[in-house]
């Protein structure tokens, strides 16, 4: 079974094309907002993506390899280099669920941040200058005591360390323990906050609030305040290891909201930006990339075979035309034309017809050596799905150097694995049928042209 013959795979979406106004992002998300945990999406096929491969189906675990959430994360880490969006999105989903599970008296400690408050805060930030430029110690010493002395930010002192103080509520210990279970489905380990012993987030968080010209430290009585401080240090602060691609206005508005409350609605604008980028840029690009069943050397090799088949058909047609054989014999050149053109069309869309005949795909470079070293593969999975982890750099992973040493012949004939996702196989079947249809039309025209010439009688 195949889709419509007019099917087109998702077009590649670059960052410039994906950048739109915030109102358009919110409107485009529509009924698939993060607040609704229901899976699914639009019926049928939307922009080349069937409903079986929708964003919500992938995130909720309703797909098979190579279209699972782990495959999506690996694509964002190794190919698109924007895994922080999905990591933040997954954290927010868990955080929203955990916050709603709190008793009403504990949720009341963190009031909701309404859209009206966010709009008023955004309008107020438009008239304020951006983060102040840092002045060196030598320059500050020269202008000390003069009218040109740089201003000193005034921050209200808080007794003790507000970042390490547990929430002062009856169930304060539950806040710190409840962060780990929410990540169990994604990070596969039950330690997120407690496993990270690096305390540099405290300085980064304090610097982020100071850069936003806030004159108070975050409250500690609200639930999940320590976790929010880590999120600021990892995703929001300037120079964070997983810094989100936010505008200065969005970052300042978010910090103002988080300084007042830890309610999930404080992330409203940022979540819409991140979710829009995932749904309308990362997800279509991931599906387009997954349709390709061969690696780059194999696709180039397939294109070469396609060109060779077309050249073979042309040579065969010319030789028969120049001979004294009848016109009917020129139809034999259709074999070369048909095979070559079909292979070339499929390779142009990133598919190898040989691999498709077995419904196989090449293993990705980071998957090739996973079976050889189970511990390293497990560490890679934990690192990318740990929403409170470190940077997403992978240059030091063992597979990078080992794959670079692999010769081109081994890359062309790398190990293969069966494609388990039925919807992906159906898309590839559709592309293969389209390639055969296009090859049939072009072959008929080409052979018809050669049959129109009189025989040469040269031999």
Buried (B, 14 or more C-beta within 10 A) or exposed (E): EBBEEEBEBBEEBEEEEBEEEBEEBBEBBEEBEBEEEEBBBBEEBEBBBBBBBBBBBBBBEBBBBBBBBBBBBBBBBBBBEBBBBBBBBBBBBBBBEBBEEBEEEBBEBBBBBEEEBBEEBBEEBEEEEEBEEEEEEEEEEEEEEEEEBBEEEEEEEBEEEBBEBEBEBEBBEBBBEBBBEBBEEBBEBEBBBEBBEEEEBBEBBBBBBBBBBBEEBBBBEBBBBBBBBBBBBBBBBEEBBBBBEBEEBBBBBBBBBBBBBBBBBBBBBBBBBBBBBBBBBBBBBBBBBBBBBBBEBBBBBBBEBBBBBBEBBBEBBBBBBBBEBEBEBBBBBBBBBBBBBBBBBBBBBBBBBBBBEEBBBBBBBBBBBBEEBEEBBEEBBBBBBBBBBEEBEBEEBBBBEBBEEEEEEEBBEBEBEEBBBEBBBBBBBBBBBBBBEBBBEBBEEBBEEBBEEEBBEEE
